[in-house]
Amino acid sequence: MANILVVDDELGIRDLLSEILFDEGHQVELAENAAQARDVRQRMRPDLVLLDIWMPDTDGVSLLKEWASSGLLTMPVIMMSGHATIDTAVDAVKMGAQAFLEKPITLQKLLKAVEHGLAREQVRQVTTAAVFQPTALLTTVSVPVAQEGQPQMQQLFDLDCPLREARDAFERAYFEFHLAHEGGSMTKVAEKTGLERTHLYRKLKQLGVDLSRSKRIA
């Protein structure tokens, strides 16, 4: 579960996004303009922000730039707009936005963008923790599972190794977690991770993931 800030001047969009995110188990903060978004950011650090570009007081790109220059852009931000140009989207990404969603936003694109944003943020936090604790070559990442009876997975990542090896270790843990959570169902894991089944099988074989183990865990 994550705490997500939705910033949009249109009430209908705020209500729709908050309803979808609530259904996914997230906590949602709402802001209809940049001023309210500033207040929320001063009170807390959201795990992720969905930020509209066109707003009446201060546009989303200006707010993004403001947070970046003041050191408050410490969370992933996904920009949203139905009228932005490619140049605007590129500028937002250059200033620190993680992704751009074009309105009207489909359910699939929204959930995928949010999932990727939160996953990348978790990796960033692990990396940051290792930088500020240089003597710790092993970093422990606990992956919480919401459903009672599901496995609580804990993974040690060796950060004193080549990037490729570290990435493979993380991806292996990522897929093992989803396999355990979905009872070993390749169809569900493919849908959850956004991969084609053929690509998923190939990826799991490449990483050396034990499919029989994931079914025993479930």
N, C-alpha and C positions, 0 to 999 in steps of 0.2 A: 504494500500500500504506500502510495506517495502523496505528498501534499502539492497540488497543482494550482497555480494562479492563472485564471482566465481573464484577459483584458480585452474587452470589446465594447464599443458604444451601442451595439444593437442588442436589445433585451432578448429577442428571440434566439440569437446565436449564443448568448451567454447561457440561457436556460437549456438549450439543446446540448451544448458541450458539457455543462455541469451534470446533466442527467446521464449522459453517456459515461462520463468519467466516474460518477457515483456508482453506476451499475458495474463498473470494472473494479470497484473496491477502493477507489482513491478518495482522498479528502480534497475538496475544491474551495478555493477562495475566489471571489468575483470582484472585478473592478470595471467600471464603465468608462473610465478615462485615465489619463496619465497621472493625475493628481491622486486618485484613489490607489493606483498601482504603486506610486511612491510610498504612500502610507503603509501599504501591506508589506512592501520590501523593507521598510524601516523596522517593522515589528518582527519580521521573521525572514528566513531564507527559504523560499519555496524549493521543492525538489526539481520543478520544471515550470516554465512559463509559456503560455500560449498568448501571443501578443499580436493584436490587430495593427496593421500599418496605418490605415486612415482613421484618425480620431479627431474630434473637433478642437480640443485644446492643444495638445502636443501629439504629433504623430508618433507611431510606434518606432520608427527608425531613429528619431531624435531621442526618444526615451532610452532606446537600446544604447545609443552613443553616450548618453548621460551616465547610465549605469556603468558602462565600460570605463569611462574616464574617471569615475569616482571610486572605482574598485568594488562596485556592487554587482558586477556581472559575474557572479560566482556560481551560477546555476545555468543549465541549458535553456535556451530560449528558441521557441519555434514561432516564426512569423506567419501571419495569416493576412490574406487580402484577396479581394475579387477584382481589383482594378490596378494592381501594381504591375509595373513593367519588369522585364528581365533585368534591366540595369538596377532597379530598386532592390530586387531580390539579391542580386550579386553584391551590392553595397552592404546590405544587411548581413549577409554571410561574412563578408570581409570584416565587419565590425564586431563579429562574435556570435551571430545567430547560428544555430546548429542546423536548421532546416527551414524550408518555406512551403506553406500549404496554400494552394489556390482555392478560393471559395467558388462555388459551394463545395464544402469539404465532405468527402465520402467517409462513411464509418470505417472502412478498411484502412484508408490512408491515414485517418486520424489516429487510430489505435496503433498502427505500425510505427508512425512517427513518434508517438509517445513512448512506446516500448523501446525503440532504438535510442531515444533521448535519455531515458532512465538507465538503460544498460550502459551507454557510453559514460554517463555520469558516475556510475558505480566503478567502472574501470579507472576513470580519472581520479576518484577518491583513493583507490588503492595505490595508484602511482604516486599521488601527492604524499600519502602517508609514508611510502618508502623513501621519498626524497628527504623528508624531514626527520626520518629515522634511518640514517645511512648505515648504522651498524646492524640493522635487521635485514638479513638477506632473504628471510622467509616472511611473507605476509599472509596472515590468515584472513580469509573472506568467509563469513557466515552467510548462507543463503536461506532466509526465512521461508517457511512453507505455511500457507494460511490454513489448509485443511487439516483437521485433527486426524492423526494416524499416518500422515505422510512423513517421509524421512526428513530429518533436519540435516542438511548437507553442509560439510565444512571442508574447505579446500586450502591447501598450502601451495603458494606460488613462489618458486625460486626466482627472485628478481636479479640475481647475479648470474645471468645466463644470456645467450644471444636472443635477440628480439623474436626471431622465428620460433625458438623453443618455448619462450614465454607465451607467445600468442597461441601456439598449439595447445599448451597446457590449459590456458583459459578456455579455448574453444571446446576442448575435451570435457572440462568440467561443466561448461554451459550445456552441451548436448546431453551429458549424463544426467544433469538435473532435470531437464525437460523430459527425457525418456522415463525417468523414475516417476515424475509428476504425472505423466500421461499413461502410466501403466505399460510402457513399452510400445504404445501404439504409434507406428510410423506415420500413419495418416494424420493423427492429431499433432505430432511433433512437426511434421512438414507444414501444417497450417500455422502452428504457433511461431515457427522460426522464419516463415516466409520462403521456404525452399521447396523446389520440386522434389518429389519422392526419389527420382533417379539421382539427382544431385545430392540429396541427403544421404542416401545409401553410400554413394561414392565418398562423401565427406567423412562419414563415420568410419568407413573402412580405412581411409587414409590416416585418420587420427587414432586408429586402433581401439575404438570404443567397443566394449563387450556388451552386445545386445542382450544376451541371455542373463547377464547380471542385472541389467536394468529391470527386466521382468521379475526377477526374484525379489528385488528391493520393493517393487510395487506390491 
